[in-house]
Every structure is written in structure tokens, then in C-alpha cells.
Amino acid sequence: MLDQRLIRENPKLIIEGLQTRGIQVDLGDLQLDIEKLKQIEQQRNLLQAEGNEIGKEVGQKIRSGLDPSSPEIELLRSSGNTVKKKVNELEELEKAISEKITEEILHLPNIPDKECPIGKNETDNVEVRSWGEPLESKAYKEHWEIAEELQLLDTQRSVKIAKSRFVTLLNQGARLERALINFMLDMHSKKGYLEVLPPVLVNTASLTASGQLPKFSEESFRCAEDDLWLTPTAEVPLTSLHRGEIIPSEELPIKYVAYTPCFRREAGSYGRDTRGLIRLHQFNKVELFWFVHPEKSPAAHEQITKDAESILQALELPYRVLELCTGDLGFSASRTYDLEVWLPGANAYREISSSSICNDFQARRSSIRTKEGKKSRLVHTLNASGLAIGRTMAAILENGQNLDGTVSIPDALVPYFGKNKIQPEAK
């Protein structure tokens, strides 16, 4: 969430920042409301001080021997009640205006970092680096073809169970998914991440704190009779692990790794990636999340990105790193690197992780601060997929496919999978 003081004192910074996202905003009415709220708060504080003085005067006169029922005391009490009534009225007005301001600000995305390349859409993203040698040949099959031939998944029966864009993994497919989850959790835990297994049902406050609500309500699945939603990413519960807390500065950075199933409606994506494991309503993901001191967040962003890259390197999967332009940034992010893995069957790079720094955007929504001496300030948050499991499986199937119909398993994954190849099942 953007800072009200920044909107009041430097609206030009916000307007220009959001323009680079392709968003035009008029902050005039919002500025007036924020200024009005400040004036009401000042007026309320003065009245409360006046009320306190009246209360002190009443106490002093009674202690000096004046009859509590005397006209002088009654007059003072009447004045105090009048002040109290005015304070209550101002508090109600203050609450109403504050809620209106918050509702409007919650719809405003984060301001792009000054280092973020300016651009309109994904075509303006900038390649930062690449790793590995992409396999290129028209002979490579796509992962869903390989998976069907090896009987690793069933989509038709999944439609019967749920609906389209759900998948049931079978036998070696289910084992590979489980192996990848455990492999990633172990890899990141060895790098100093604390493993967390959070709830996958999250409340509205948690989705709002991380930035998914109110803007992306149509993207999430909701439990209609409860204030609960299926989490779209572990970023949501991890953000709220410390919601409303003050974290001592000596405890920072806090680094979490979490596995969760993720659920997304994928509204507006119909017709795209209808086969295979790329775009599903339910998928598994291992998520990295940091709470850091504001001055350490740029370095933390580089590190969390490298930690996600380390999985791809360990699995020997070619990939590239793109820095997203301002027009392609996610709602809560101020700067983002996308990791795109090479899929030789599709002959294309596909996103497998987004690594984002959100600065204090989520912390302000969540009221998460750190304390240095007597002063407190908002922490910074960062997140990265470490990695999306289904897309990692797709990359292993396509990059490891052999002419004899088998799929080679990366050496680092063999201890988790139990063998070095996926072979056709004996009939």
C-alpha cells in the first residue's frame, strides 16, 4: 500500500511512477480526503486535550473540598460531556474518511523502482543473463505428449473429478512431483531458509495484506460460507506470519521456504496452454520469502533470485533471467526478475519463477515493522518461486527425453526419485 503522506506531500512522484506502468491516476480527490483527515485528527486531538484538562480541573476542585454536586462542578462536567460528544462525532467522521481513503489506496499498485526498465509490456523486458545450452530440434516432443505416452498423468478423468485445467498425476508422475518438492525444500533449507508448511485456506485480511485483494478477487477461489479463500501462492500466508508485529532488527533477515498447493482461476487465459502442466487451476509450488531491513533489500533481491536459479542449475535445465519492464510488473512488486526455463518441445522459454522486491508495500498493508532503538520502521518483503513444480516437471520431461521413449532424470534428483530414468510401464 502506498504511503498517505507521500500522496499528500509528493503526488507527482506517484503519478509519474504509475504512468510508467501505463496507469493514469487523478489523486486530487484522494489528496483532499487525506488533508481533511489530517485536519480532523488535529481537531480531535485538541478537543481530547481540552476534555482531559476539564477532567483534571474537576478532580482538583473536588480534592480541594468543593462539593461534587455543586453548580460549578456540574457546569464543568457539562462542558466535559459536550467536548466528549464532539470527540465522538469527529471519531466517527474520521473513521468513515479513513476507510474511504484506505479503500482507494488499496487499488493503487506499487511504484516501480528507479532501476526498473521503462516499457509497455512483456516485449520490453530485458534479458539479464542466461545459463546452459538450449536444445533445439524439431524432433523434440512437448511435455504433455511425453507424459501421456509414459502414463504420468490423466486429464480426462480429472475433468470428471473437477473440471478442465486440473490434472491427476499417476505412478512415476506422482513420484516425480513429490521428489521435486522434497529436493527443493532440502536445497533451500541448506541455504538457511526456515521451512514452513502454512494453511492453504487464507482469510481476506491475509489476501489484502499481500496485495491479492481487492484487485484480484476474480483470480481466486473463495469458500462462499466462510471468510476463507484457497491460497493462490504461499506468498500470501507467509506475508501474514508476522502481520501486526514488530520484528527486532537483530532478527532480520527472516528467510522462509514453503511448499503449498496453489489455486488460481486463470480468468482471461482461456485458450492458452490448454494441454499439459503449464497453466492449471491447481498446482504445487515451493516459495521463498524474505523479511529484510530496508537498507538490505536490493542485495537480498539479487540473492533470492540466485537461490531460485540454483535449483535450475542443479537440475541442469537451461534458462534465462529477464528483468520485467514497468508495464509488466505485478501489482505489489517494485522490481522483478523472471526466470524462464527452456522447453525444447515447445521451442520456447517459459516462466518458471518470478523474483520480486516489494519494498514496504506489503509491510504497510500488513503493519510489519522493525525496531532500532526507540524508532520503528516498515520492513521490506521479497518473494520468489523456488520453483513452480509442474513447470519444472515439464522442463525435465522435455529436456531429458530420449529417442527410446525414456526420460533421463537429472543426477541431483536421482536420490529423491529413486532411479535415473522414467521408462514406459510394462504392460
Protein Blocks (a to p, Z undefined) as FASTA:
>chain_A
ZZfklmmmmmmlmmmmmmmnopacdfklmmmmmmmmmmmmmmmmmmmmmmmmmmmmmmmm
mmnopafkbmklmmmmmmmmmmmmmmmmmmmmmmmmmmmmmmmmmmpccdddfklccdfb
lmlpccfbdedjddddfkbccfklmmmmnopacfklmmmmmmghiacdehjlmmmmmmmm
mmmmmmmmmnopacddddfbdcfklmmmnopamklmmmpccdfkbccdddfbfklmmmmm
mgoiacdfklpccddddddddddekgoigoiakgcjlbcfbdcdddddddddfklmmmmm
mmmmmmmmmmmmmnopacddddddfklccfklcbdcddddddfklopacdfbdcddekjm
lmmmnopacdehjbccddddddddfbdfklmmmmmmmmmpcfkopacddfklmmmnopab
dcdddZZ
